[in-house]
C-alpha cells in the first residue's frame, strides 16, 4: 500500500519541478533529461512518469525543431500544484 503514495510523491515532485522551471506553456517547455538531472531520477523513469502525467492531463508533450521531446504543465497541472499551497 505504501507504493502508490510513493509514486504520487514522485509525481508531485515532478510537477513541482516543472512549475519551478516555469514550464507552464509550450514556449517554456523543458527537456526531460534536464529535469531528470535536477530530480536525480533516471531519464527513462522520468519520461515514463511524464507520459503517465500526460495521460492524466497534468502535463503536455511536444517536439522541438530538432525532434527532441519537451514537456510543460497544462492548466490542470498548474491548478494541481497551486492547490498544494492553498
TORFIFI-228223 format. One line per 8 residues: their letters; for each residue x, y, z of C-alpha. Coordinates in Angstrom, 2 decimals, decimal comma, always signed. Layout:
A) X/Y/Z  ...
This chain:
XXXXXXXX) +0,00/+0,00/+0,00  +2,96/+2,38/+0,51  +3,89/+2,11/-3,16  +1,04/+4,27/-4,57  +1,82/+7,02/-2,05  +5,49/+6,94/-3,01  +4,54/+7,02/-6,67  +2,28/+10,02/-6,08
XXXXXXXX) +5,04/+11,79/-4,11  +7,39/+11,44/-7,07  +4,71/+12,70/-9,44  +4,20/+15,75/-7,22  +7,96/+16,37/-7,19  +7,96/+16,26/-10,99  +5,02/+18,66/-11,25  +6,62/+20,99/-8,70
XXXXXXXX) +9,90/+21,00/-10,61  +8,16/+21,81/-13,89  +6,41/+24,66/-12,06  +9,70/+25,86/-10,53  +11,23/+25,89/-14,02  +8,25/+27,96/-15,23  +7,41/+25,26/-17,79  +3,78/+26,33/-17,95
XXXXXXXX) +3,22/+26,71/-21,69  +4,62/+25,31/-24,96  +7,10/+28,16/-25,33  +8,64/+27,31/-21,96  +8,64/+23,51/-22,29  +11,71/+21,76/-20,89  +13,74/+18,71/-21,81  +13,12/+15,62/-19,67
XXXXXXXX) +16,84/+14,94/-19,30  +17,36/+18,34/-17,67  +14,54/+17,69/-15,21  +15,88/+14,18/-14,51  +19,27/+15,65/-13,54  +17,67/+18,12/-11,16  +15,47/+15,45/-9,54  +18,24/+12,82/-9,64
XXXXXXXX) +15,96/+10,34/-11,40  +16,95/+8,14/-14,32  +15,78/+9,82/-17,55  +13,90/+6,67/-18,63  +11,94/+6,59/-15,36  +11,16/+10,29/-15,58  +9,94/+10,01/-19,17  +7,70/+7,08/-18,18
XXXXXXXX) +6,23/+9,14/-15,34  +5,87/+12,22/-17,54  +3,83/+10,28/-20,08  +1,67/+8,97/-17,23  +1,13/+12,60/-16,20  +0,31/+13,42/-19,84  -2,35/+10,68/-19,78  -3,78/+12,19/-16,59
XXXXXXXX) -3,92/+15,66/-18,13  -1,34/+17,38/-15,90  +1,48/+17,61/-18,46  +1,67/+18,14/-22,21  +4,46/+16,98/-24,51  +5,74/+18,36/-27,77  +8,72/+18,07/-30,08  +11,08/+20,94/-30,70
XXXXXXXX) +12,51/+21,83/-34,11  +15,20/+19,16/-33,89  +12,73/+16,46/-32,82  +13,53/+16,39/-29,10  +10,62/+15,75/-26,71  +9,84/+18,55/-24,30  +7,27/+18,83/-21,54  +5,27/+21,54/-19,78
XXXXXXXX) +2,44/+21,78/-17,28  -1,11/+22,08/-18,53  -3,65/+24,35/-16,87  -4,79/+21,35/-14,83  -1,19/+20,69/-13,75  -0,80/+24,29/-12,60  -4,04/+24,02/-10,62  -2,83/+20,76/-9,03
XXXXXX) +0,39/+22,41/-7,86  -1,25/+25,62/-6,71  -3,83/+23,63/-4,74  -0,97/+22,30/-2,60  -0,36/+25,82/-1,31  -3,91/+26,88/-0,53
